[in-house]
Amino acid sequence: MNYEISVENIKCGGCAGTIIKKVNELDGVDNTEVEIEAGIVKVDGAEELREILLATLLKLGYPETGTAEGIAAAKAKAKSFVSCAVGRINADK
């Protein structure tokens, strides 16, 4: 099944690379695409994985749009900077 999740904090190809790598590691996910400018993660996989996927994205610093506020939003933004940097480093290898 294909579905889209609108997320926060996607800034570049490094962010997208990290998201794609980690989401594709989940059992039941066949493919992942990221629209950087729109902040959308497109997933081809089992719909019942949605909650696990949302938790994975939050852990990486890319919460579903509108779900993180205050300190949680600040933590997510900080995590996304780390994920972004890791994605950029991995892309350079």
MIDOSE-1310 file (N, C-alpha, C; in nm, 2 decimals, decimal comma, always signed):
residues 93
mnye	+0,08/-0,12/+0,00/+0,00/+0,00/+0,00/+0,09/+0,12/+0,00; +0,05/+0,22/-0,07/+0,12/+0,35/-0,08/+0,05/+0,45/+0,01; +0,13/+0,53/+0,09/+0,08/+0,64/+0,16/+0,18/+0,74/+0,19; +0,14/+0,86/+0,22/+0,23/+0,98/+0,25/+0,22/+1,03/+0,39
isve	+0,33/+1,07/+0,44/+0,33/+1,13/+0,57/+0,40/+1,27/+0,56; +0,34/+1,37/+0,60/+0,39/+1,51/+0,61/+0,48/+1,52/+0,73; +0,61/+1,55/+0,72/+0,69/+1,56/+0,84/+0,76/+1,70/+0,84; +0,82/+1,73/+0,96/+0,89/+1,85/+0,98/+1,04/+1,83/+0,97
nikc	+1,12/+1,94/+0,95/+1,26/+1,94/+0,96/+1,34/+1,88/+0,85; +1,28/+1,85/+0,74/+1,36/+1,80/+0,62/+1,42/+1,92/+0,55; +1,55/+1,92/+0,54/+1,62/+2,04/+0,49/+1,70/+2,01/+0,36; +1,74/+1,88/+0,34/+1,84/+1,86/+0,23/+1,84/+1,71/+0,19
ggca	+1,92/+1,68/+0,10/+1,94/+1,54/+0,05/+2,00/+1,45/+0,16; +2,08/+1,51/+0,26/+2,13/+1,43/+0,37/+2,01/+1,38/+0,46; +1,92/+1,47/+0,48/+1,80/+1,44/+0,56/+1,73/+1,33/+0,49; +1,70/+1,35/+0,36/+1,63/+1,25/+0,28/+1,70/+1,11/+0,28
gtii	+1,83/+1,12/+0,27/+1,91/+0,99/+0,27/+1,89/+0,91/+0,39; +1,90/+0,98/+0,51/+1,89/+0,92/+0,64/+1,75/+0,86/+0,65; +1,65/+0,93/+0,62/+1,51/+0,88/+0,63/+1,49/+0,76/+0,54; +1,53/+0,77/+0,41/+1,52/+0,65/+0,32/+1,59/+0,53/+0,38
kkvn	+1,71/+0,55/+0,42/+1,79/+0,43/+0,47/+1,72/+0,37/+0,59; +1,68/+0,45/+0,69/+1,62/+0,39/+0,81/+1,48/+0,33/+0,79; +1,40/+0,40/+0,71/+1,26/+0,35/+0,68/+1,27/+0,22/+0,60; +1,36/+0,22/+0,50/+1,37/+0,10/+0,42/+1,42/-0,02/+0,50
eldg	+1,48/+0,00/+0,62/+1,53/-0,11/+0,70/+1,41/-0,18/+0,77; +1,30/-0,12/+0,78/+1,18/-0,17/+0,85/+1,12/-0,29/+0,77; +1,10/-0,40/+0,84/+1,03/-0,51/+0,77/+0,89/-0,47/+0,72; +0,86/-0,50/+0,60/+0,73/-0,46/+0,55/+0,73/-0,34/+0,46
vdnt	+0,84/-0,27/+0,46/+0,86/-0,15/+0,37/+0,93/-0,19/+0,25; +0,86/-0,16/+0,13/+0,92/-0,20/+0,00/+1,00/-0,09/-0,06; +0,96/+0,04/-0,04/+1,03/+0,15/-0,10/+0,99/+0,28/-0,02; +1,08/+0,37/-0,02/+1,06/+0,50/+0,04/+1,11/+0,61/-0,05
evei	+1,04/+0,72/-0,06/+1,08/+0,84/-0,13/+1,06/+0,96/-0,04; +1,14/+1,06/-0,06/+1,12/+1,18/+0,02/+1,12/+1,30/-0,08; +1,01/+1,38/-0,06/+1,00/+1,51/-0,13/+1,05/+1,62/-0,04; +1,18/+1,66/-0,06/+1,24/+1,75/+0,04/+1,16/+1,88/+0,05
eagi	+1,13/+1,95/-0,06/+1,07/+2,08/-0,05/+0,93/+2,08/+0,01; +0,86/+1,97/-0,01/+0,72/+1,95/+0,04/+0,72/+1,90/+0,18; +0,83/+1,84/+0,22/+0,84/+1,77/+0,36/+0,75/+1,65/+0,36; +0,75/+1,57/+0,26/+0,67/+1,45/+0,25/+0,75/+1,33/+0,24
vkvd	+0,72/+1,23/+0,32/+0,78/+1,09/+0,31/+0,67/+1,00/+0,24; +0,71/+0,94/+0,13/+0,62/+0,85/+0,06/+0,67/+0,71/+0,09; +0,57/+0,62/+0,13/+0,61/+0,49/+0,17/+0,53/+0,39/+0,09; +0,59/+0,29/+0,04/+0,53/+0,17/-0,02/+0,55/+0,06/+0,08
gaee	+0,45/+0,03/+0,15/+0,46/-0,08/+0,25/+0,33/-0,10/+0,33; +0,34/-0,19/+0,42/+0,22/-0,23/+0,50/+0,17/-0,11/+0,58; +0,04/-0,09/+0,57/-0,03/+0,02/+0,64/-0,01/+0,00/+0,79; -0,01/-0,12/+0,84/-0,01/-0,15/+0,98/+0,13/-0,11/+1,04
lrei	+0,22/-0,07/+0,96/+0,35/-0,03/+1,01/+0,35/+0,12/+1,04; +0,24/+0,19/+1,01/+0,24/+0,34/+1,02/+0,29/+0,39/+1,16; +0,24/+0,33/+1,27/+0,28/+0,37/+1,40/+0,43/+0,35/+1,42; +0,49/+0,24/+1,38/+0,63/+0,21/+1,39/+0,71/+0,31/+1,30
llat	+0,66/+0,34/+1,19/+0,72/+0,44/+1,10/+0,72/+0,58/+1,16; +0,61/+0,62/+1,22/+0,60/+0,75/+1,28/+0,70/+0,76/+1,40; +0,71/+0,65/+1,48/+0,81/+0,65/+1,59/+0,95/+0,66/+1,54; +0,98/+0,59/+1,43/+1,11/+0,59/+1,37/+1,15/+0,73/+1,32
llkl	+1,05/+0,79/+1,25/+1,08/+0,93/+1,20/+1,10/+1,03/+1,32; +1,02/+1,01/+1,42/+1,03/+1,10/+1,54/+1,17/+1,08/+1,60; +1,21/+0,96/+1,62/+1,34/+0,92/+1,68/+1,46/+0,99/+1,59; +1,44/+0,99/+1,46/+1,54/+1,06/+1,37/+1,53/+1,21/+1,38
gype	+1,42/+1,27/+1,43/+1,41/+1,41/+1,44/+1,31/+1,47/+1,33; +1,23/+1,38/+1,27/+1,14/+1,42/+1,17/+1,00/+1,38/+1,21; +0,94/+1,45/+1,30/+0,80/+1,42/+1,35/+0,70/+1,45/+1,25; +0,59/+1,38/+1,25/+0,47/+1,41/+1,17/+0,43/+1,55/+1,19
tgta	+0,40/+1,63/+1,09/+0,37/+1,77/+1,10/+0,26/+1,79/+1,20; +0,28/+1,88/+1,29/+0,18/+1,92/+1,39/+0,18/+1,83/+1,51; +0,27/+1,73/+1,53/+0,26/+1,64/+1,64/+0,36/+1,68/+1,75; +0,46/+1,76/+1,72/+0,56/+1,80/+1,82/+0,55/+1,95/+1,85
egia	+0,55/+1,98/+1,98/+0,54/+2,12/+2,02/+0,63/+2,15/+2,13; +0,67/+2,27/+2,15/+0,75/+2,31/+2,26/+0,89/+2,24/+2,27; +0,92/+2,18/+2,38/+1,05/+2,11/+2,40/+1,06/+1,99/+2,31; +0,95/+1,92/+2,29/+0,96/+1,81/+2,20/+0,99/+1,85/+2,06
aaka	+0,94/+1,97/+2,01/+0,98/+2,02/+1,88/+1,13/+2,06/+1,87; +1,17/+2,12/+1,98/+1,32/+2,16/+1,99/+1,41/+2,04/+1,98; +1,37/+1,93/+2,06/+1,45/+1,81/+2,06/+1,45/+1,74/+1,92; +1,33/+1,74/+1,85/+1,32/+1,69/+1,72/+1,41/+1,76/+1,62
kaks	+1,41/+1,89/+1,63/+1,49/+1,98/+1,54/+1,64/+1,95/+1,57; +1,68/+1,93/+1,69/+1,82/+1,90/+1,72/+1,86/+1,76/+1,66; +1,77/+1,67/+1,68/+1,80/+1,53/+1,63/+1,81/+1,53/+1,48; +1,72/+1,62/+1,41/+1,72/+1,62/+1,27/+1,86/+1,68/+1,22
fvsc	+1,92/+1,77/+1,29/+2,05/+1,82/+1,25/+2,15/+1,71/+1,25; +2,15/+1,62/+1,35/+2,24/+1,51/+1,36/+2,21/+1,41/+1,24; +2,08/+1,38/+1,22/+2,05/+1,29/+1,11/+2,09/+1,35/+0,97; +2,07/+1,48/+0,96/+2,11/+1,55/+0,84/+2,26/+1,53/+0,81
avgr	+2,34/+1,56/+0,92/+2,49/+1,55/+0,91/+2,53/+1,40/+0,88; +2,47/+1,31/+0,94/+2,50/+1,17/+0,91/+2,47/+1,13/+0,77; +2,35/+1,18/+0,72/+2,31/+1,15/+0,59/+2,41/+1,21/+0,49; +2,46/+1,33/+0,52/+2,56/+1,39/+0,43/+2,69/+1,32/+0,42
inad	+2,73/+1,27/+0,54/+2,86/+1,20/+0,55/+2,85/+1,07/+0,47; +2,73/+1,00/+0,49/+2,71/+0,87/+0,42/+2,70/+0,89/+0,27; +2,65/+1,00/+0,23/+2,63/+1,03/+0,09/+2,77/+1,05/+0,02; +2,86/+1,10/+0,10/+3,00/+1,13/+0,05/+3,09/+1,01/+0,04
k	+3,04/+0,90/+0,09/+3,13/+0,78/+0,09/+3,11/+0,70/-0,04
